[in-house]
């Protein structure tokens, strides 16, 4: 994995005393993250099924969960995007139907439509948060280390009865 880190450092033309976003195409990094691709190399095959994400990028070997609790940021991004879309949709609906704003079944339609957004946006929020995290905390050599075991993150691997055994 040291070779991947050295290659990344050669491609990265930033200096330590410069602005952290210089030398990196900010839009490209965020676009890759928002389209379920690896923010560094653009590899697209990161998900198995809908919720199982590989621990490391198959191409550049970037470890996606860079620190413990990394995915809390992805949950935050997912919540923010979902609420922004809900508020925007409701504002447009209220503006278009004012002064006789219909209620009743329309509220249930909005709830059904916008209740599915967090589910649909879930994988995108994980890779987008990884891109934002790379912008906030520059890449280090340890970020290319591979995890042990299965390559896919499965939150159901550990049974609740086994939690105490791992402490």
C-alpha positions in Angstrom: 0.0 0.0 0.0 3.0 2.2 0.3 3.3 2.4 -3.5 -0.3 3.7 -3.7 0.5 6.4 -1.1 3.7 7.4 -3.0 1.8 7.6 -6.3 -0.8 9.8 -4.6 1.8 12.1 -3.3 3.4 12.4 -6.7 0.0 13.3 -8.3 -0.8 15.7 -5.5 1.0 19.0 -6.3 0.0 20.8 -3.0 2.6 22.2 -0.7 2.3 21.9 3.1 2.0 25.6 3.6 -0.6 26.3 0.9 -4.3 26.3 0.8 -5.5 22.7 1.3 -7.9 22.8 -1.7 -5.3 24.0 -4.2 -3.8 21.4 -6.5 -6.9 19.2 -6.2 -9.9 19.7 -8.4 -12.5 20.3 -5.7 -15.4 19.9 -8.1 -14.1 16.6 -9.4 -13.5 15.2 -5.9 -17.1 16.2 -4.8 -18.6 14.9 -8.0 -17.0 11.5 -7.7 -18.2 11.3 -4.1 -21.7 12.3 -4.9 -21.9 9.7 -7.8 -20.9 6.6 -5.7 -17.3 6.6 -7.0 -14.0 6.6 -5.1 -13.2 10.3 -4.5 -9.5 9.7 -5.4 -9.4 7.5 -8.4 -13.0 7.4 -9.6 -13.5 3.6 -9.3 -17.3 2.9 -9.5 -17.7 -0.7 -8.3 -17.7 0.1 -4.6 -21.0 -1.4 -3.5 -22.3 -4.9 -3.4 -26.0 -4.8 -3.3 -27.3 -1.5 -1.9 -25.8 -1.1 1.5 -22.6 -3.2 1.5 -19.6 -1.0 0.7 -16.1 -2.3 0.1 -13.7 -1.5 2.9 -11.0 -0.4 0.4 -11.1 0.9 -3.1 -10.3 -2.0 -5.5 -8.2 0.4 -7.7 -6.2 2.8 -5.4 -6.7 0.8 -2.1 -8.0 3.8 -0.1 -9.5 2.7 3.2 -12.9 4.3 3.3 -13.5 4.2 7.1 -10.5 6.4 7.9 -11.3 6.8 11.6 -13.7 5.2 14.0 -17.1 6.7 13.7 -16.4 7.9 10.1 -19.9 7.1 8.9 -21.6 9.4 11.3 -20.8 12.2 8.9 -22.5 10.2 6.1 -25.6 10.0 8.2 -25.5 13.8 8.7 -25.0 14.5 5.0 -28.0 12.1 4.2 -30.2 13.9 6.8 -29.3 17.4 5.5 -29.9 16.5 1.9 -33.2 14.8 2.7 -34.5 17.8 4.8 -33.4 20.3 2.2 -35.3 18.5 -0.5 -38.3 18.2 1.7 -38.4 21.8 2.6 -37.8 22.9 -1.0 -40.5 20.6 -2.3 -43.0 21.9 0.3 -42.1 25.5 -0.3 -42.6 25.1 -4.1 -45.9 23.2 -3.5 -47.2 25.9 -1.0 -46.1 28.7 -3.4 -47.8 27.1 -6.4 -51.1 26.4 -4.6 -51.4 29.6 -2.4 -53.9 30.9 -1.2 -56.0 27.6 -1.3 -53.3 25.2 -0.1 -54.7 21.7 -0.3 -54.0 19.4 2.7 -55.0 15.9 3.5 -53.8 13.3 1.0 -51.0 15.6 -0.3 -49.2 15.5 3.1 -49.2 11.7 2.8 -47.8 11.9 -0.7 -45.0 14.2 0.5 -44.2 11.9 3.4 -44.1 8.8 1.1 -41.9 10.5 -1.5 -39.5 12.2 0.8 -39.4 9.2 3.2 -37.7 7.2 0.4 -35.0 9.8 -0.3 -32.7 8.9 2.7 -32.9 5.2 1.5 -32.1 6.1 -2.1 -29.3 8.6 -1.2 -27.6 6.3 1.4 -24.8 5.0 -0.8 -24.1 8.4 -2.3 -23.9 10.0 1.1 -21.1 7.5 2.1 -18.9 8.3 -0.8 -19.7 12.0 -0.6 -18.8 12.1 3.0 -15.5 10.4 2.2 -14.7 13.1 -0.3 -15.5 15.8 2.2 -13.4 14.1 4.8 -10.4 14.0 2.4 -10.8 17.7 1.9 -10.8 18.3 5.7 -8.1 15.8 6.6 -5.4 15.2 4.0 -4.6 11.7 2.9 -1.9 9.9 5.0 -0.1 6.7 4.3 -2.2 4.8 6.9 -5.3 5.6 4.9 -4.2 3.0 2.3 -3.9 0.1 4.7 -6.2 -2.8 4.0 -8.7 -4.1 6.6 -8.7 -7.6 7.8 -11.3 -10.1 6.8 -14.1 -9.6 4.3 -13.7 -6.7 1.8 -17.3 -5.6 2.3 -18.7 -3.8 5.3 -21.5 -5.7 6.8 -23.1 -4.3 9.9 -24.7 -7.6 10.8 -21.4 -9.5 11.1 -21.4 -9.2 14.9 -24.3 -10.5 16.8 -25.4 -8.6 19.9 -24.5 -11.5 22.1 -20.9 -11.3 20.7 -20.3 -7.7 21.5 -19.2 -8.3 25.1 -16.7 -10.9 23.9 -14.9 -8.4 21.8 -14.3 -5.9 24.6 
